């Protein structure tokens, strides 16, 4: 008996019970659709998260802080699941107090910049200033942006205008959000206008009539708005600029403000002007993303706290694997139920066709012929169910994508692909449909094959 | 006349609840090539059990059953399958056609298991059915055929793989007397013109006397008489 004959016979048998075949196939396709849908949601979300991280251009960035000051950032990372950082900070410098932690000052910056793999080092400057544009006036966060950030991360897409042209020009950029707050109707018109930044600065000379302390006076800086960035450049704690960035100025200019500004905290009030300025955090950009870990380790050996987004990404990836497994399990339940449907259908069909099986055996079929006919019937259900299931999963995924994007856009976000169905998933889903139905069909098929022909012929 | 089939002390016992049923309890017969043999007996005499063993549908409990020198008693399931496909053709009282298949498909099915190509088996099935006077009935389903026509389809199916031995289990049991004789004439013709060896199981002594060369009477699983008709 040829394979083609077996398929022909199997298809004929399936056609004999159209409704039952259709319902069972529908069951399988729902199982496959739920599994494929679940996995594709997982894949889509992972692509979104990893893709956004990659796009942010922070894979080559290491954030350096003075040891013992990691606090919030470390918590942020540990909260993400994997504790690759636990115990790596804090032990040095602030524990027994044997060696004081090295200061993150200009000298340390030069030292780090001299390392082989390091491309650039700049301090993370983020200070509160009063922003005035025309009638608009508000306290906002001012951050320094190095010239090297041009074309990276958030600075890939400008709504209006462009990046700074020089590190020391009195220029500034705004986020689109900020620009809309200033001029809701026509944010484009802000480009070319002048913004005034006011901040508390210490006087150069200590007034004679003060025993301790110093004189604080408001300093003012005029700068021209050159560009409006579409995406908020904040978001990520490492290499990014932090949340709610109001106004961005060139790094060189930011350094001069940072040197003068007085924070309303005791440390900066008591600091002697002669004392060298230390930074809270410094961003180290490495030449190649793969050496990030290496640089991180070396910085730790130097006594600094170091963090990179790699740590977060590792955590996120393993969290996604867990997420995928859980989703796969949930989807599998539907598939298991539908495979029981196959078993049920096949057992029913064997009962109905017992006499027919007896006849076939009497006129020359052996056990193997009968087994193959039923296995092929099961796998035909599997193939059709798999194809239909993938199609259903795809359509449902599309619908969810559409709905999710409607919501995202209503919230002012950029559209994203939440469901992703790569080719491997499509072929795996169909293959799974066939495998599951073969497994489900194997018991009924061998039961049919082992039927005693004499008993079967008496059956009616 | 060379021997085609020979049984020696053939036994078939099976349990039915607590009791042991001796359906066949030591049957020794031999059938020559080209012979038309009638197995006569009341129900429960063991005639159908013997036919099922010869057809390769069951394993004997003891004894030997040789067809063309091969002992069916020691055959594996695969060998029995081949035996059913190649050596014997079987005809039933209730026709046992597959109700969802056309006459043509019913006949081609046995050739499908034997691995005959589609074109060849459809051609042969058509020739066989036409020779049975069913030329206009190839695409009819069993329910669209009379009893006699259905049995002719079944005979065509039994002949499809060119077996030397035809086994007929009460082939006229469901037919009226006129149709019965027509079917018996068909079998007689096959025996006389094509030299097919035929074993006919029946409880009708007249039918046996009229068509068979020899009649073996079975009673309670043993041969009671074995005489030429």
Interface residues (C-beta under 8 A of the other chain):
Chain A: X1 X2 X5 X9 X12 X16 X355 X356 X358 X359 X360 X361 X362 X363 X364 X365 X366 X367 X368 X369 X452 X453 X454 X457
Chain B: X52 X55 X57 X58 X77 X78 X80 X81 X82 X84 X85 X86 X90 X92 X96 X97 X98 X100 X109 X110 X112 X113 X114 X115 X118 X157 X158 X161
